[in-house]
Amino acid sequence: MHETWALTQARLGWEAVEDWLGSLLPLCEVVWVDKRLYELGAARARQARERKLSLTDCVSFEAMLIRGCREAIADDADFTKAGFQLCGQ
């Protein structure tokens, strides 16, 4: 959520953030990161040892796997590399 917020704000401005918060976000499940989810994501990131793979993405991968999600709303090759399908592809 924080990456989408930050990118939308930086690229499109506050009006777009408000639109996203009011229209798309209510359709999503927000998963708060607890210690266990953080540890799973950190372990994945440390195992991968890839310079540009973010901890945020690794935590997202773990949260998605736990929930059985196989499709991501993302524009990020790391998701496909981790075995997820991108929406619209």
CORRAMO-V495465 format. One record per pair of residues at least 6 apart in sequence whose ideal C-beta (glycine too) atoms are under 7 Angstrom apart, sorted by sequence separation. I is the first residue (numbers start at 1). J is the second residue. If there is no record, write none. Layout:
# CORRAMO-V495465
i=I j=J
i=I j=J
This chain:
# CORRAMO-V495465
i=80 j=86
i=72 j=79
i=79 j=86
i=8 j=16
i=9 j=17
i=45 j=53
i=64 j=72
i=8 j=17
i=45 j=55
i=5 j=17
i=8 j=20
i=72 j=84
i=74 j=86
i=42 j=55
i=45 j=58
i=71 j=84
i=41 j=55
i=44 j=58
i=70 j=84
i=71 j=85
i=72 j=86
i=73 j=87
i=70 j=85
i=72 j=87
i=4 j=20
i=71 j=87
i=41 j=58
i=44 j=61
i=41 j=59
i=44 j=62
i=57 j=76
i=64 j=84
i=38 j=59
i=41 j=62
i=57 j=78
i=61 j=82
i=37 j=59
i=40 j=62
i=37 j=62
i=53 j=78
i=33 j=59
i=37 j=63
i=1 j=30
i=31 j=63
i=3 j=56
